[in-house]
Amino acid sequence: MMTRTTADTKGEVVVLLIGMRINRFWAAHLWLPVMLAMLRMLRDLRKEPERGLLNHVLLTASPRTYYVVQYWESKDKLYAYATASDAFHHKAWARLNRMERAGKLRGQVGIWHESYVVPEGSYEAIYGDMPAFGLAAAHGQIPLEKRGRYAKDRFAYRSQQAPVAEKTG
C-alpha cells in the first residue's frame, strides 16, 4: 500500500525559481562562473539558516538550462538576502552586472528568476512513497489524512481559524 503524505505548510509560501541558460556552450569561461556562483550561494545559505532559505531543489530543463527551486521563510527574508551587502549574492550580482554592461555576456549566458508569494489556500501537495521533497522538505511532512484525501480539501485547509464574531444584544 502506498504511503501518501502532504506538506505541513502554514500560512503563505514563498518560492523563488532562479536559473541560467547556456546560450553558447563554447563560452564556458562566461557561463561556468555563473553556475559556480549559484552553487556557492546555496552552500552559503545552508551555512546561514537565519537568512531564511528553508530548502532548495536543483533541476535541469535541458542540457542548456539549469535552475533552482527555493523555498523561503518569508518574502522579507528573501528581499533581505537579495540586498544584503555582506552576502556573496551581492558580490556575484555586481560582477554579473559589470560584465553585462561591458557586453561580455550578451548572447553567451542567460539568467532569470521568478518569485512567488502564495497565500494559504492557493497551494496543495501530495507525495506518494516519497521522502520529504520540495515543499514538504521545506515545511515538514505529515500524513495526507491531516489535510484531506482530495486536492480540494487540502486547498481548503487553513492553519488559523477565522475569529468568531461575538454576538451582541
C-alpha positions, 0 to 999 in steps of 0.5 A: 500500500502506498504511503501518501503524505502532504506538506505541513505548510502554514500560512503563505509560501514563498518560492523563488525559481532562479536559473541560467541558460547556456546560450553558447556552450563554447563560452564556458569561461562566461557561463561556468562562473555563473553556475559556480556562483549559484552553487556557492550561494546555496552552500552559503545559505545552508551555512546561514539558516537565519537568512531564511532559505528553508530548502532548495531543489536543483533541476535541469530543463535541458542540457542548456538550462539549469535552475533552482527551486527555493523555498523561503521563510518569508518574502522579507527574508528573501528581499533581505538576502537579495540586498544584503551587502555582506552576502556573496549574492551581492558580490556575484550580482555586481560582477554579473552586472559589470560584465553585462554592461561591458557586453561580455555576456550578451548572447553567451549566458542567460539568467532569470528568476521568478518569485512567488508569494502564495497565500494559504489556500492557493497551494496543495501537495501530495507525495506518494512513497516519497521522502520529504521533497520540495515543499514538504522538505521545506515545511515538514511532512505529515500524513495526507489524512491531516489535510484531506484525501482530495486536492480540494480539501487540502486547498481548503485547509487553513492553519488559523481559524477565522475569529468568531464574531461575538454576538451582541444584544 
